[in-house]
Amino acid sequence: MARGLTNDAKQGLIIVSPALIYALLLLAVPLLTIILFSFWTQNFLTIDRTLTLENYREALTDPLYRALMLRSLRISASVTAVTVVLAFPIAYFISFKVRPERKALWLFLITIPFWTSYLIRIFLWRVILAYDGPVNGTLMGLGIIDQPLSFILYNANAVIITLAHAFAPFAILPIFVSLEKIDRSLLEAARDLGEATVMTFMRVTLPLAMPGVLAAVLIVFIPTVGDYVTPRLVGGSGGTMIANMIYVQIFDLSNRPMGATLAVFAMASVTLTLAWGIMRVRFWVHLSDRLGGGLTGTGAAALAAVIDIGLLWWLLTKGHDVFGPAGSLGLMAAIMGGGAIAIAVFVPKGRWGI
């Protein structure tokens, strides 16, 4: 193998070898260990290394695990949507409205939350959203409400608010970088051709910024699904997520194989969800473009989106009555995975960069 490589290739391999070995030791080996643990069973302190699928059978059939996984995906998707929607105007303002010599100052101000501990920020939000906190106190003082709001703490709403604030800089920065790369002459050309400001943004700015938006979605969605601290401190029983159950299985119930199984289940769910979401957006945009855009193309894409999402929602909520718990999840995984692969192979990347 070494004889078949050129000198440049050998030098490049030598340069990347330390980082590659580091990644294998600290990322690949622990991941493989978790996967191997998921096929074992545990009886109190004794690990039975006989390979079995019993843990996966329980994870797929137990309604508690499925409910927690769905809640985790729903909360993470909500956090991602809120964060990206609020981050885009900020990134746009810094990129297009702030003078070049002041952009570094604005980016510096955005990173100020990183100066404090993540745990401290969660505790602060716990104080802010508390029944006797400043939010309820202000609203009651102004006479807007008569009693403290009960839906802003110890539930999924509190988790969404806290995580959206914590991950806001992670969404702003990649979108800003993507906006900075846009050639301003393209916007001038659109205006010279008589395009309105809104349509210039929709047809030029937003499509060219989509790589940054996609990066922000990935950066926010993936870690928030597995967040443990925030649901534990501000989520209460209504905001418990799959990471909390993994902790319970490993440390409270001393069932490491089951905890590893839930971790693999969570990773597979996140991978399928992201692959399906990205590829379906590519298909919807492609369908809209093939029909000429406008109301016709947009309506067809919206109808296809409703059908796709409705089918998955039916499988999640009613499919277990027809196909069984494991069968409905398997069918859903096949539809999501197979559809993502088919779109990736047959549908070209569109103007939105997806």
C-alpha positions in Angstrom: 0.0 0.0 0.0 2.8 2.4 0.9 4.6 1.6 -2.4 1.4 2.6 -4.4 1.3 6.1 -2.8 3.1 9.2 -4.1 5.4 11.2 -2.0 2.8 13.9 -1.5 0.2 11.3 -0.5 2.6 9.8 2.0 3.4 13.2 3.5 -0.3 14.0 3.8 -1.0 10.7 5.5 1.8 11.3 8.0 0.4 14.8 8.7 -3.2 13.6 9.3 -2.2 10.4 11.2 -2.1 12.0 14.7 -5.5 13.5 14.3 -6.9 10.3 12.8 -5.5 8.1 15.6 -6.9 10.6 18.1 -10.3 10.5 16.6 -10.3 6.7 16.4 -9.3 6.3 20.1 -11.6 9.0 21.5 -14.6 8.7 19.1 -14.7 5.5 17.2 -13.7 3.1 19.9 -16.2 4.4 22.5 -18.9 4.4 19.9 -18.1 0.8 19.0 -18.1 -0.1 22.7 -21.6 1.4 23.2 -22.9 -0.6 20.2 -21.3 -3.8 21.6 -22.8 -3.1 25.0 -26.2 -2.8 23.4 -26.2 -6.5 22.4 -25.4 -7.7 26.0 -27.6 -8.0 29.0 -27.0 -7.2 32.7 -28.2 -8.9 35.9 -27.4 -6.6 38.8 -23.6 -6.3 38.6 -23.0 -9.2 36.2 -22.7 -8.5 32.5 -23.9 -11.4 30.3 -21.8 -11.1 27.1 -24.1 -13.4 25.1 -25.2 -11.5 22.0 -28.9 -10.9 22.0 -31.5 -8.5 20.5 -33.6 -8.5 23.6 -32.7 -4.9 24.5 -33.6 -3.6 21.0 -36.9 -5.6 21.2 -37.7 -3.9 24.5 -36.7 -0.4 23.2 -38.9 -0.7 20.1 -41.9 -2.1 21.9 -42.0 -0.2 25.2 -44.3 2.8 24.7 -42.3 4.8 27.3 -39.1 4.8 25.3 -40.9 5.6 22.1 -42.7 8.5 23.8 -39.4 9.9 25.2 -37.7 9.6 21.9 -40.6 11.4 20.1 -40.6 14.1 22.8 -36.9 14.6 22.4 -37.2 14.9 18.6 -40.1 17.3 19.0 -38.3 19.5 21.5 -35.1 19.5 19.5 -37.0 20.4 16.3 -38.8 23.2 18.1 -35.5 24.5 19.5 -33.9 24.3 16.1 -36.8 26.2 14.4 -36.9 28.9 17.0 -33.1 29.3 17.1 -32.6 29.5 13.3 -35.6 31.8 12.7 -34.4 34.2 15.3 -30.7 33.9 14.4 -31.1 34.6 10.7 -32.3 38.3 11.1 -29.4 38.9 13.5 -26.8 37.4 11.1 -28.4 39.3 8.2 -28.2 42.6 10.1 -24.6 42.1 11.0 -23.6 41.1 7.5 -25.5 43.6 5.5 -26.3 46.6 7.8 -23.3 46.9 10.2 -20.2 48.6 8.9 -17.2 46.3 8.2 -15.1 47.8 11.0 -17.8 47.1 13.6 -18.7 43.5 12.6 -16.0 42.0 14.8 -17.4 43.9 17.8 -20.9 42.5 17.1 -19.6 39.0 16.8 -17.7 39.5 20.0 -20.9 40.5 21.8 -22.7 37.4 20.5 -20.0 35.2 22.1 -20.4 36.8 25.5 -22.7 34.0 26.8 -19.9 31.6 26.4 -18.0 33.4 29.1 -20.2 31.9 31.7 -20.8 28.2 32.6 -23.6 26.5 30.7 -24.9 25.2 34.0 -25.1 28.8 35.4 -27.1 29.9 32.4 -29.6 27.1 33.0 -29.9 28.1 36.6 -30.5 31.7 35.6 -33.3 30.7 33.3 -34.7 28.6 36.1 -34.8 31.8 38.3 -36.2 33.9 35.4 -39.0 31.5 34.6 -39.9 30.6 38.3 -43.3 31.2 39.7 -41.9 34.1 41.8 -39.4 35.1 39.1 -39.1 38.4 37.2 -41.3 37.3 34.3 -44.3 36.4 36.4 -43.6 39.3 38.8 -43.6 41.8 36.0 -46.7 40.5 34.3 -48.6 40.4 37.6 -47.3 43.9 38.5 -48.6 45.3 35.2 -52.0 43.6 35.8 -51.7 41.4 32.7 -52.2 38.2 34.7 -53.7 37.4 38.1 -51.6 34.4 39.0 -48.2 33.1 38.0 -48.0 31.4 34.6 -47.6 27.6 35.0 -46.6 26.8 31.5 -43.2 28.5 31.4 -41.3 26.3 33.9 -40.9 22.6 34.5 -42.2 21.5 31.2 -41.2 21.3 27.5 -41.6 25.0 27.0 -39.0 25.8 29.5 -36.6 23.4 27.9 -37.2 25.0 24.5 -36.6 28.5 25.8 -33.4 27.6 27.7 -31.9 25.6 24.8 -32.8 28.2 22.2 -30.9 30.8 24.2 -27.9 28.5 24.8 -27.5 27.5 21.2 -28.3 30.9 19.6 -24.6 31.7 18.9 -24.1 28.4 17.2 -26.8 29.3 14.8 -25.8 32.9 14.2 -22.2 32.3 13.3 -22.6 29.8 10.4 -25.4 31.8 8.9 -23.3 35.0 9.2 -20.4 33.3 7.4 -22.6 32.1 4.6 -24.1 35.6 4.2 -20.6 37.1 4.1 -19.7 34.9 1.1 -22.6 36.3 -1.0 -21.3 38.4 -3.9 -23.1 41.8 -3.4 -23.0 42.4 -7.2 -25.6 39.6 -7.6 -28.0 41.6 -5.4 -27.3 44.8 -7.4 -28.0 42.8 -10.6 -31.3 41.6 -9.3 -32.3 45.2 -8.4 -31.2 46.5 -11.8 -33.4 43.9 -13.5 -36.4 45.3 -11.6 -36.7 42.7 -8.8 -38.3 43.9 -5.6 -36.5 43.8 -2.3 -38.5 40.9 -0.9 -38.2 38.8 -4.1 -34.4 39.6 -4.3 -34.1 38.2 -0.8 -36.2 35.1 -1.6 -34.6 34.3 -5.0 -31.0 35.4 -4.4 -30.0 35.9 -0.7 -31.9 33.1 1.0 -30.8 30.3 -1.5 -27.2 31.4 -1.3 -27.4 31.5 2.5 -28.9 28.0 2.7 -25.6 26.2 3.4 -25.2 28.3 6.5 -28.8 27.7 7.5 -28.3 23.9 7.0 -25.1 24.0 9.1 -27.0 25.9 11.9 -29.8 23.3 11.8 -27.3 20.4 12.2 -25.3 22.2 14.9 -28.4 22.9 17.0 -30.5 19.8 16.3 -28.0 17.1 17.0 -26.7 18.1 20.4 -30.1 19.2 21.7 -31.7 15.8 21.2 -29.2 14.3 23.6 -29.1 17.2 26.1 -29.4 16.0 29.7 -28.8 18.9 32.1 -31.5 21.3 30.8 -34.4 18.8 31.0 -33.2 17.7 34.4 -33.2 21.3 35.8 -36.0 23.1 34.1 -38.0 20.4 32.3 -39.8 18.6 35.1 -41.8 15.5 34.3 -43.2 17.1 31.1 -39.8 17.9 29.7 -37.9 14.7 30.4 -36.0 13.6 27.3 -34.3 10.4 26.1 -30.9 11.4 27.6 -32.5 11.4 31.1 -33.7 7.9 30.6 -30.2 6.8 29.5 -28.8 8.2 32.7 -31.5 6.4 34.7 -30.8 3.1 33.0 -27.0 3.3 33.5 -26.6 4.9 36.9 -29.9 4.3 38.8 -31.0 0.9 37.5 -27.4 -0.4 36.8 -28.5 -1.6 33.4 -25.7 -0.4 31.1 -26.7 -2.5 28.1 -30.1 -1.0 28.1 -28.7 2.5 28.4 -26.4 1.7 25.5 -29.3 0.4 23.5 -31.3 3.6 24.0 -28.2 5.6 23.0 -27.9 3.7 19.8 -31.7 4.1 19.3 -31.3 7.9 19.7 -28.4 8.1 17.3 -30.3 6.1 14.7 -33.4 8.2 15.1 -31.4 11.5 14.8 -29.6 10.2 11.7 -32.8 9.1 10.0 -34.7 12.3 10.9 -32.0 14.5 9.5 -31.5 12.5 6.4 -35.2 12.4 5.7 -35.7 16.1 6.4 -32.8 17.3 4.3 -33.6 15.0 1.4 -37.4 15.7 1.5 -36.7 19.5 1.4 -34.5 18.9 -1.7 -37.4 17.0 -3.3 -40.0 19.6 -2.4 -37.9 22.4 -3.8 -37.2 20.3 -6.9 -40.9 19.6 -7.4 -41.7 23.3 -7.0 -39.1 24.3 -9.6 -40.2 21.6 -12.1 -43.7 23.0 -12.0 -42.5 26.5 -12.7 -42.6 27.9 -9.1 -45.2 30.4 -8.2 -48.4 29.4 -6.6 -48.6 26.2 -8.6 -45.2 24.9 -7.7 -45.4 26.1 -4.1 -48.9 24.5 -3.7 -47.7 21.2 -5.0 -44.6 21.2 -2.8 -46.8 22.1 0.2 -49.2 19.3 -0.6 -46.3 16.8 -0.9 -45.0 18.0 2.4 -48.3 17.5 4.1 -48.7 14.0 2.7 -45.1 13.0 3.7 -45.4 14.4 7.2 -49.0 13.1 7.6 -47.9 9.5 6.6 -45.1 9.5 9.2 -47.4 11.0 11.9 -50.0 8.3 11.2 -47.3 5.6 11.5 -46.2 7.1 14.8 -49.6 7.4 16.4 -51.7 4.7 14.8 -49.3 2.4 13.0 -48.6 0.3 16.1 -52.2 -0.8 16.1 -51.9 -2.2 12.6 -48.3 -3.3 12.2 -47.3 -3.6 15.9 -44.8 -1.3 17.8 -41.7 -2.8 16.2 -43.3 -3.2 12.8 -44.5 0.5 12.6 -41.1 1.8 13.6 -39.4 -0.5 11.1 -41.7 0.5 8.3 -41.2 4.2 9.2 -37.4 3.7 9.2 -37.6 2.0 5.8 -39.7 4.8 4.3 -37.4 7.5 5.8 -34.1 5.8 5.0 -35.2 4.4 1.6 -36.7 7.7 0.5 -33.6 9.7 1.5 -31.4 7.4 -0.5 -33.6 7.5 -3.5 -33.8 11.3 -3.5 -30.0 11.6 -3.0 -29.4 9.3 -6.0 -32.1 10.5 -8.5 -32.9 14.2 -7.5 -30.1 16.7 -8.2 -29.0 19.3 -5.7 -31.1 22.4 -6.4 -30.6 26.1 -6.3 -31.0 26.2 -2.5 -27.8 24.2 -2.1 -29.5 21.2 -0.5 
